[in-house]
Amino acid sequence: MQDGTLLAAVDLGSNSFRLEIGRLDHRQIHRVEYLKETVRQGGGLDEDRNLTPAAMQRGWDCLARFAERLAGFPRHHVRAVATQTLREARNREDFIARGSEILGFPINIVSGPEEARLIYQGVARLLPQSDERRLVVDIGGRSTELILGRQFTPAAVASCRVGSVAWSARHFADGALTRQAFESAETAAKAVLDEAIGSYQRGAWDVAYGASGTVGAVGAILAAAGGEKGVIRRDGLDWLQEQLLRARHVDRLRLDGLKDDRRPVIGGGVSIVRAVFELLDIDRMTVAQGALRQGALYDLLDREQPETDLRSDSVRALMRRFAADHEHAERVAQLACRLFTDAAPPGSERAARKLDWAARLHEIGRRISHGDYHHHGAYILDHADAAGFALPELHRLSLLVLGHRGKLRKLQAADLDDPVFALQLMCLRTAVALCHARRAPDVEGITLRLEGRRCIVRSREGWSASYPQSAHLLREEGCAWQKTAWEFLADLS
């Protein structure tokens, strides 16, 4: 990416949707435009954890307005991430499919730990560089993220299901601001946060930072009341709670610095901030400027270069964790990517990189079972917390791992209808077959080409006679694709 490139991040939060557009300048991203709309999707989950039609429509309407501003952006210059509400919603796929179509860019749901990592990146990038040990707390609409880190590197991340929208709906549903409601909300928040609190105690960090809406709202109110700008202290929280109790109801609440869209969820938000301060023994918290959306912008920048793409580090970590055979994985990955690059159209570098990751991970399920290891490997990837990956990206890798051997009926027809995925899978299965002896195969003269929906593998003269088992496996591959929309032909000499 060249200086002057415009990048955009869309944050689909539980309370608000945000659009951040920045311009790249010497590896720094400077804000060009910022849009925020209060959508409050987190309050639109029904008893069955489905988003209501009204909540989905509010989200789609907001995305349509964002889409107008993003018209003309290249696909890989925009990242849209969804967080806790859509992690919880049972009908999230309905919202995501329509929302991605409206926005014009794919919306990716990120895991709680990945959300925490992006938040830390956003906060760290907008802070002066130092060796201080940082605690970053982000209180969102339905989740709270806790991160410990130094400079740009997070050391510990946690995501807890407690947030201002959820807590306000649960403990301040009628809008009444009573002492009993605050005590109940704070106690309940401590019970949830306490499960992940051990690593974040006072001795583990030097400076506490708070990010995003709830902390920003509390900081703005305290500053308007004469407090130190950008700082939250315990006595300030005590004062703020007394003001809320004095108002007795959110409809009567009038405080300088409190925006109208924050008023309905301020009770739950303040309760969680107080719980965090007490559990972690925080006396002073600095309101950070960065947040999830800035982290997503810098992540776009890092993804452009394979050497800085955190996802490659996560793949290596998974290989170590599940004792993958590195030499064999390397052989399969190199061959699969060579076949793919030769057959794929120009501009397929990102797809090749994802194929490389899938090839390196195709045997991680062997740690569990030698027979059905592809099923176990797919399960691991669908349930892993892998830094840098959105959940749909991990699912795509899991499908490649699941489909790299055996019959293809275990995959959905819709997956195989995707020509990029089908080519990735053909190349991976071909590479696995050719590397069956777990040593470097003789692939001189082996080519793989697509002609419409027909994949043809050819060899040099005499190859099949020299390697009859490899030739047999490739010819058998044609049977695996017979009941799909694709044809696989081994034209071997």
C-alpha positions in Angstrom: 0.0 0.0 0.0 1.3 3.4 -1.0 1.2 6.6 1.1 -2.1 8.3 0.5 -4.1 5.0 0.4 -7.5 5.3 2.0 -8.4 2.4 4.4 -11.7 1.9 6.2 -12.9 -0.1 9.2 -16.5 -0.8 10.1 -17.2 -1.8 13.7 -20.6 -3.5 14.3 -20.8 -3.2 18.0 -23.7 -4.1 20.3 -24.6 -0.5 21.0 -23.2 1.5 18.0 -22.0 0.9 14.5 -19.0 2.9 13.6 -17.1 3.7 10.3 -13.5 4.9 10.5 -11.7 6.1 7.3 -8.0 6.8 7.5 -5.2 7.8 5.2 -1.9 5.9 5.1 1.2 8.1 5.7 4.6 6.4 6.4 3.0 3.4 8.1 0.8 5.7 10.2 -3.0 6.0 9.6 -4.5 9.4 10.1 -8.3 9.9 10.5 -10.1 11.3 7.4 -13.7 10.6 8.5 -15.6 9.1 11.4 -19.3 8.1 11.4 -21.2 6.7 14.3 -24.8 5.6 14.6 -26.5 4.2 17.7 -28.1 1.0 16.5 -28.4 -0.8 19.8 -28.5 -4.3 18.3 -27.5 -5.7 21.7 -31.0 -4.8 23.0 -32.6 -6.6 20.0 -32.0 -10.2 21.0 -35.2 -12.0 21.9 -35.5 -14.8 24.5 -34.3 -17.4 22.0 -31.2 -15.2 21.2 -32.5 -14.3 17.7 -32.2 -10.7 16.5 -35.6 -9.3 16.0 -36.7 -8.1 12.6 -36.6 -4.5 13.8 -33.0 -4.9 15.2 -31.8 -6.4 11.9 -33.5 -3.6 9.9 -31.8 -0.9 12.0 -28.5 -2.5 11.3 -29.1 -2.9 7.6 -30.3 0.7 7.3 -27.1 1.9 9.0 -24.9 -0.3 6.7 -26.7 1.1 3.7 -25.6 4.6 4.7 -22.0 3.5 5.3 -22.0 1.7 1.9 -22.6 5.0 0.2 -19.5 6.5 1.7 -17.5 3.4 0.9 -18.4 3.2 -2.7 -15.3 2.8 -4.8 -13.1 1.4 -2.1 -11.1 -1.7 -3.2 -12.3 -4.9 -1.4 -9.0 -5.3 0.5 -8.9 -1.8 1.8 -12.0 -2.3 4.0 -12.5 -4.5 7.0 -15.9 -4.9 8.7 -15.9 -6.8 12.0 -18.9 -7.8 14.2 -18.6 -8.5 17.9 -20.6 -10.0 20.8 -24.2 -9.5 19.7 -23.6 -11.3 16.5 -21.5 -13.9 18.2 -24.5 -14.7 20.3 -27.3 -14.3 17.7 -28.7 -17.6 16.4 -29.8 -16.0 13.2 -26.5 -14.2 12.7 -26.0 -15.7 9.3 -29.2 -14.1 8.0 -28.0 -10.7 9.2 -24.4 -11.1 7.9 -25.4 -12.4 4.5 -27.8 -9.5 3.8 -25.6 -7.0 5.6 -22.5 -7.9 3.6 -24.5 -7.5 0.4 -25.8 -4.1 1.5 -22.4 -2.8 2.7 -20.6 -4.2 -0.4 -17.9 -5.8 1.7 -17.8 -9.0 3.7 -18.6 -8.7 7.4 -16.5 -11.0 9.6 -17.5 -12.1 13.1 -14.5 -12.1 15.4 -14.0 -14.1 18.5 -13.8 -12.5 21.9 -10.0 -12.9 22.2 -9.5 -11.6 18.6 -11.7 -8.6 19.4 -9.5 -8.0 22.5 -6.3 -8.2 20.4 -7.7 -5.7 17.8 -8.7 -3.3 20.7 -5.3 -3.4 22.1 -3.7 -2.7 18.7 -6.0 0.3 18.3 -5.2 1.7 21.7 -1.4 1.0 21.5 -1.1 2.6 18.0 -2.5 5.9 19.3 -0.3 6.0 22.5 3.3 7.3 22.8 5.7 4.4 22.7 7.1 3.4 26.0 8.0 0.2 28.0 5.1 0.6 30.4 3.0 -2.4 31.2 -0.5 -1.6 30.0 -3.9 -2.8 31.2 -6.6 -2.0 28.6 -10.2 -2.3 29.5 -13.0 -2.0 26.8 -16.6 -2.1 28.1 -18.9 -2.6 25.2 -22.6 -3.2 24.8 -22.5 -6.9 25.6 -18.9 -7.8 26.4 -16.0 -6.5 28.3 -12.4 -7.1 27.1 -9.3 -7.1 29.3 -5.9 -7.0 27.8 -2.3 -6.8 29.2 0.5 -5.7 26.9 3.6 -3.8 26.2 4.1 -1.5 23.2 2.2 -3.2 20.3 2.3 -6.7 21.8 -0.6 -8.1 23.9 0.5 -10.7 26.5 -2.9 -11.8 27.8 -6.5 -11.2 26.5 -9.9 -12.0 27.9 -13.4 -11.4 26.8 -16.3 -11.5 29.4 -20.0 -11.5 28.6 -20.9 -8.4 30.5 -21.7 -5.0 28.8 -23.6 -1.8 29.2 -26.5 -2.7 27.0 -27.1 -6.1 28.5 -26.6 -4.9 32.1 -28.9 -1.9 31.6 -31.6 -4.2 30.2 -31.2 -6.7 33.0 -30.8 -4.5 36.0 -32.3 -1.1 34.9 -35.0 -2.4 32.6 -37.6 0.2 33.7 -35.1 3.0 33.7 -35.2 3.4 37.5 -31.9 4.3 39.0 -32.0 2.8 42.5 -29.3 1.9 45.0 -30.6 -1.7 45.0 -30.3 -1.9 41.2 -26.7 -0.6 41.3 -25.7 -3.0 44.0 -27.3 -5.9 42.0 -25.7 -4.9 38.7 -22.2 -4.4 40.3 -22.3 -7.7 42.1 -23.4 -9.6 39.0 -20.7 -7.9 37.0 -18.0 -8.9 39.5 -19.3 -12.5 39.4 -18.7 -12.7 35.6 -15.5 -10.8 35.6 -14.0 -12.7 38.5 -13.6 -15.8 36.4 -10.9 -14.1 34.2 -9.5 -11.7 36.7 -6.5 -13.6 38.0 -3.9 -12.5 35.4 -4.9 -8.8 35.6 -4.2 -8.0 39.2 -2.5 -4.7 40.2 1.0 -6.1 40.1 0.8 -7.1 36.5 0.5 -3.6 35.0 1.7 0.0 35.4 -1.0 2.1 33.7 -4.7 1.4 33.1 -6.4 2.5 30.0 -10.1 2.5 29.1 -11.4 2.3 25.6 -14.6 2.8 23.7 -18.1 4.1 24.5 -18.8 3.4 28.1 -15.4 4.6 29.4 -15.5 7.6 27.0 -18.9 8.6 28.3 -17.9 8.4 31.9 -14.7 10.3 31.2 -16.6 13.1 29.4 -19.1 13.5 32.2 -16.4 13.7 34.9 -14.4 16.2 32.8 -17.6 18.4 32.3 -18.0 18.4 36.1 -14.5 19.8 36.6 -12.5 16.6 36.8 -9.2 16.0 35.0 -9.8 15.6 31.3 -9.4 12.1 30.0 -9.0 10.5 33.5 -11.4 8.5 35.6 -10.8 8.2 39.4 -12.7 6.3 42.1 -14.0 9.4 43.8 -15.3 10.5 40.4 -17.2 7.2 40.0 -18.7 7.6 43.5 -19.8 11.2 42.6 -21.3 10.0 39.3 -23.3 7.2 40.9 -24.7 9.7 43.4 -25.9 11.9 40.5 -27.6 9.0 38.9 -29.3 8.0 42.2 -30.4 11.6 42.7 -32.0 11.7 39.2 -33.9 8.4 40.1 -34.8 7.7 36.5 -32.9 7.9 33.1 -35.6 10.2 31.7 -34.9 12.8 34.4 -31.1 12.4 34.0 -29.4 15.7 33.0 -25.6 15.8 33.1 -23.2 17.9 31.2 -21.2 15.6 28.9 -23.8 12.9 28.8 -25.1 12.3 25.2 -28.7 11.4 24.7 -27.9 8.1 23.0 -25.8 7.0 26.1 -28.5 7.9 28.7 -30.5 4.6 28.5 -27.4 2.5 29.1 -25.4 4.6 31.5 -26.6 2.7 34.6 -25.3 -0.6 33.4 -22.1 1.0 32.1 -21.3 2.7 35.4 -21.9 -0.5 37.4 -19.4 -2.4 35.2 -16.8 0.4 35.5 -17.1 0.3 39.3 -16.8 -3.4 39.3 -13.6 -3.4 37.2 -12.1 -0.7 39.4 -12.7 -2.6 42.6 -11.7 -6.1 41.3 -8.5 -4.8 39.8 -7.7 -2.2 42.5 -7.6 0.6 39.9 -7.3 4.1 41.3 -6.8 6.0 38.0 -7.8 5.1 34.5 -6.8 7.0 31.4 -9.4 7.3 28.6 -7.7 6.0 25.5 -8.2 7.5 22.0 -7.8 4.2 20.0 -10.3 1.3 19.9 -11.4 -1.7 17.9 -11.8 0.2 14.6 -8.2 1.6 14.7 -6.9 -1.9 15.4 -8.8 -3.2 12.4 -7.3 -0.5 10.2 -3.7 -1.4 11.2 -4.5 -5.1 10.9 -5.4 -4.3 7.2 -2.0 -2.8 6.8 -0.2 -5.8 8.4 -2.1 -8.3 6.3 -0.7 -6.8 3.1 2.8 -8.2 3.9 3.2 -12.0 4.6 6.1 -11.3 6.9 4.0 -9.1 9.2 0.7 -11.1 8.9 -0.1 -12.3 12.4 -2.1 -15.2 11.0 1.1 -16.9 9.8 2.3 -16.8 13.4 -1.0 -18.3 14.6 -0.7 -21.2 12.1 2.8 -22.0 13.3 1.5 -21.9 16.9 -1.3 -24.3 16.1 1.2 -26.7 14.4 3.4 -26.7 17.5 0.4 -27.1 19.8 -0.9 -30.1 18.0 2.5 -31.6 17.1 2.1 -31.4 13.4 4.8 -33.0 11.2 6.5 -29.8 10.0 8.5 -31.4 7.2 5.5 -33.2 5.7 3.3 -30.1 6.1 5.9 -28.0 4.3 6.1 -30.5 1.4 2.4 -30.5 1.0 2.0 -26.7 1.3 4.8 -26.0 -1.3 3.3 -28.4 -3.8 -0.3 -27.4 -3.3 0.6 -23.7 -3.7 2.7 -24.3 -6.8 -0.2 -26.1 -8.4 -2.6 -23.4 -7.4 -0.4 -20.5 -8.6 0.0 -22.2 -12.0 -3.7 -22.7 -12.4 -5.3 -19.7 -10.7 -5.9 -16.4 -12.4 -3.7 -13.3 -11.7 -4.4 -11.6 -8.4 -4.9 -14.9 -6.4 -2.1 -14.3 -4.0 -4.4 -14.1 -0.9 -6.1 -17.3 -1.8 -2.7 -19.0 -2.2 -1.7 -17.8 1.2 -4.8 -19.3 2.7 -4.2 -22.5 0.9 -0.7 -22.6 2.3 -2.1 -22.2 5.9 -4.6 -25.0 5.3 -1.9 -27.3 3.9 0.3 -26.7 6.9 -2.6 -27.5 9.3 -4.2 -30.4 7.4 -2.9 -33.0 9.9 -3.3 -31.2 13.2 -6.2 -33.6 14.0 -3.7 -36.6 14.1 -3.0 -35.6 17.7 -6.5 -36.9 18.4 -7.1 -39.7 15.9 -5.2 -41.3 13.0 -8.4 -42.5 11.3 -10.7 -39.4 11.3 -8.0 -36.8 11.8 -9.5 -34.6 9.0 -12.7 -34.3 11.0 -10.9 -33.5 14.2 -8.6 -31.0 12.5 -11.7 -29.2 11.1 -13.3 -29.2 14.5 -10.1 -27.7 16.1 -10.1 -24.9 13.5 -13.8 -24.1 13.9 -13.3 -23.7 17.7 -9.7 -22.3 17.9 -8.8 -18.8 19.2 -6.2 -17.9 16.6 -4.9 -14.4 16.7 -5.4 -12.5 13.5 -8.2 -14.7 12.1 -11.9 -13.8 11.9 -14.2 -16.7 12.5 -15.2 -17.1 8.9 -11.6 -17.3 7.9 -11.0 -20.2 10.3 -14.1 -21.9 9.1 -12.8 -21.7 5.5 -9.6 -23.3 6.6 -11.6 -26.0 8.5 -13.5 -26.8 5.3 -10.2 -27.3 3.4 -8.9 -29.5 6.1 -12.1 -31.5 6.3 -12.2 -32.0 2.5 -8.5 -32.8 1.9 -9.2 -36.5 2.0 -12.1 -38.9 1.7 -15.4 -38.4 0.0 -16.6 -34.8 -0.8 -20.3 -35.3 0.2 -19.3 -34.0 3.7 -19.0 -30.6 2.2 -21.9 -28.4 1.2 -22.7 -27.9 -2.5 -22.5 -24.2 -2.0 -18.9 -24.4 -0.8 -17.9 -26.4 -3.9 -19.7 -24.0 -6.2 -17.1 -21.4 -5.2 -14.4 -21.8 -8.0 -11.6 -20.4 -5.8 -12.4 -22.9 -3.0 -12.8 -25.8 -5.4 -9.4 -25.1 -7.0 -7.8 -24.7 -3.6 -9.3 -28.1 -2.6 -8.2 -29.8 -5.8 -4.7 -28.6 -5.4 -4.6 -29.6 -1.7 -5.9 -33.1 -2.4 -3.5 -33.5 -5.4 -0.6 -32.5 -3.2 -1.6 -34.8 -0.4 -1.9 -37.7 -2.9 1.5 -37.0 -4.5 3.2 -36.7 -1.0 1.6 -40.0 0.2 5.0 -41.6 0.9 5.9 -38.7 3.3 9.0 -37.8 1.3 9.7 -35.3 -1.4 7.8 -36.6 -4.5 9.1 -36.5 -8.1 6.7 -34.0 -9.6 8.8 -32.8 -12.5 6.4 -32.4 -15.4 3.3 -32.6 -13.2 0.8 -29.9 -14.2 -2.7 -29.0 -13.0 -5.0 -26.9 -15.2 -8.6 -25.8 -15.2 -10.6 -25.8 -18.3 -14.0 -24.5 -17.3 -15.2 -26.8 -14.6 -12.8 -29.6 -15.5 -9.5 -30.0 -13.7 -6.8 -31.9 -15.6 -3.6 -33.2 -14.1 -1.0 -34.3 -16.6 2.4 -35.9 -16.2 5.6 -36.4 -18.2 6.0 -39.5 -20.4 6.8 -42.6 -18.3 5.9 -41.0 -14.9 2.9 -43.3 -14.1 4.9 -46.4 -14.8 7.6 -45.1 -12.4 5.2 -44.2 -9.7 2.2 -46.5 -10.0 0.8 -45.8 -6.5 0.8 -42.1 -7.0 -0.8 -42.5 -10.4 -3.5 -44.8 -8.9 -4.3 -42.2 -6.2 -4.7 -39.4 -8.8 -7.0 -41.6 -11.0 -9.1 -42.5 -8.0 -9.4 -38.7 -7.3 -11.7 -38.5 -10.3 -14.2 -40.7 -8.6 -14.3 -38.3 -5.6 -15.5 -35.4 -7.8 -18.1 -37.3 -9.8 -21.2 -36.2 -7.9 -20.1 -32.5 -7.7 -20.3 -29.7 -10.3 -16.6 -30.4 -11.1 -14.7 -33.0 -13.1 -11.3 -34.2 -12.1 -9.3 -36.0 -14.9 -5.9 -37.6 -14.4 -4.3 -37.7 -17.9 -1.1 -39.5 -17.0 1.6 -40.9 -19.2 
